[in-house]
Amino acid sequence: MGYGLYDGLVDMLLDFLGLSDSIQSSLRSTLIDSLEMTTILLFLIVNTIMLIWLERKAWPRMMNMRGITFVDFNYGHFFGRTWKFGFLQNIAEFLKFFSKEDIVPEKADKFPFNIGFFAFVVAPPFMLGALLPLGGDAVIADPAIGFLLIFAIFSLYPIGVLVTGWSSNNKYSLLGAFRSAAQMISYEIPLLLSIGAVVIVTNSFSLISIAEQQTLTPFGLPFAVLMPIGFIVFLTALAAETERVPFDIPEAEAELVMGWRTELTGFRYMMSMATEYFILLIGAFVGVSLFWGGSYLPFVPAEFMNELFEFWPLIATFIFTAKLWVFVFLFIWIRSALPRVRIDQLLDIGWKRLIPLAIINIVFVIVVYLLNPSIYGV
Amino acid sequence: MSEQMIIHMGPQHPVNHGLWTLKVRTEGEKVIDAEILIGYIFRMIEKMAESRPFNTFQPLADRLCYVSAMSWEASYVLALEKLMGIEVSKRAQYLRVIMLELQRIASHLTWLSAFTADVGIVTMQALTFREREYILDLLEHVAGSRMMYNYFRVGGLKHDIPKGFEEDARNLTHFLDKRIGEYEDMTEDSKVFRLRTKNVGILDKETALNMGATGPVLRASGVRGDIRKIEPYLVYDELDFEVPIGTNGDCYSRFRVRMDEMLQSTKIIRQALDNLPGEGEISQKAPRKLPKGEVYFRTADPRGEAGFYIIGNDDKIPYRVKIKSPAYSNLALSSHLLRGVKVADIAPIVASIDLCMGEIDR
């Protein structure tokens, strides 16, 4: 496993140093691993910042506004206008947040407020880097439990939200935290059930082998087309898990000010908001791999794609990243169009609509699979 | 969480557009009781009216509500005209009706922006302000100011309309009809929007009448209560329009009533432009002093029944001025409406009442 990008570089470096064989072999894997971890972390951070940029640019466009514009490099004035896109706005704001005072409320429960937030809200998404594929079969670690590990680590997040909201000794935070916990716990079930159908037909938990199997289906159609109900349930449940509109109830700004993060200031607030987008991005990784065929394209033969990826591995990464952006754009689009639901309506949708739909999807997939398994590429 | 908890929503809180406090007693997600605390921006408007010549108060009447300034100065001026017994020319009356209806649409668009943002469609917040800006441009063209017009005068209007206004206004009404249809598509067609507004904050007919609801809130409960029909002033009796009423009295009915009112207003403006007499005195002489006597005059503000009670004392300065604010009457209802609802419903219910703190605190 690994990206295969750094092998040559590290070998050259070790040859240059001329160390003994046993030290070389252990140093080699350590060096490659750390380089690859840095790569995926940089990829995630850069993409998170750019997805926040996309949201702050695409959503205002739907409101007839220009969005962030002015904080950018100077590209000059040509074709009759000044070209500015606001690429540096988010970086400028991150720096601004770091310069703010870090306020811990006087009556807050200090230990959980400090530890709970960083341990359960900020840290878990950063632990997932090794499991995320970057197109093709480029991934640092591909354990047998695959994406189950991703969702296991995801489920730490509501604990952190609850701890932070409860310990910050604010009524809005408390209400928001309880809503958040109720929402996330009840939507994990349809989320996993909707993926259940995929696991049944692929017999695997690995994001890479599931993506590969979608090339064997008729015309290489991805699972989003072959099991649409499952995909819709997955999308809805993911919106609830990531607290996006129409399920952004925990931070419903109309009545709860900022929900569970009301008392967070400065870089804490920045980290909580960035983590939300981070989680959305990781959800997009899972969604693209499971339902959109990873870095493979429909109607293009898999052999051709594999040869292409062998020559230029970065093409796989480019295709995968493009799909990630389209996936996140779906969420931005939904956010611009829909109001938010109420907490009891949300739980109704979760328990009475999504779970039955997910089960119907599983039954449907099993029936089709028994009749003709080649539809799912088996 | 069976423990009761008191949440002070305000004076600075997203749920109240303006400075006031909603003191909510909750049990988990359920509202047990709600109390309203106002008075943060009391500006002694009534006292100011009683301590200066009547014509110098008129710019201040604009400031009663920053969203519907034109209708407040209309209420004041019409009350004074009734006290003095002045009859204004037909042309001035038709122009007044056009301005008032344009103002009504602008006010309802502001409300729509706030309401949809509170329900959660933040996109609409920006879109309705775009159309409102066209109306404000038109009114600025006429009166010279975007928000505080000071355009009405006792005895007529400040000056005649500019060249090209009639055509612009007519085009704008057709444009607005189209855009209001788009807003209906964006809101009503959404299942989530209907989930959030239907059967939320129900005000039945009896309670609405007993608690003194006015305006769209009263009409949404099924009462045909519009001053423009009950006590027609200006030339409203010569114009053909309907009073939209709701059936259920919930947030959705209030939304529906206001949307229909905007469509009716565009219809009124077109009719008034058709019937607008080519000639007539725009501004006639008015007496310097208020005659002895008292008057109460009420008009149909965008928010409901707005009234001025004025006592004249054969002097430039009125002896007493009492202002009846529709938003105040409707605000008093909200604590009744909020009892027993979910915390998440507070925002749509309070927004559906359409508050304007300027005229509540005065």
Interface residues (C-beta under 8 A of the other chain):
Chain A: W59 P60 M62 M63 N64 M65 K171 Y172 L175 F178 R179 V245 P246 D248 I249 A252 E253 A254 E255 L256 V257 S336 A337 L338 P339 R340 V341 R342 I343 D344 Q345
Chain B: M1 M5 I7 M9 H13 P14 V15 E29 T116 A117 D118 V119 G120 I121 V122 T123 Q125 A126 L127 R130 M186 S190 V192 F193 L195 R196 K342 V343 A344 D345 I346 A347
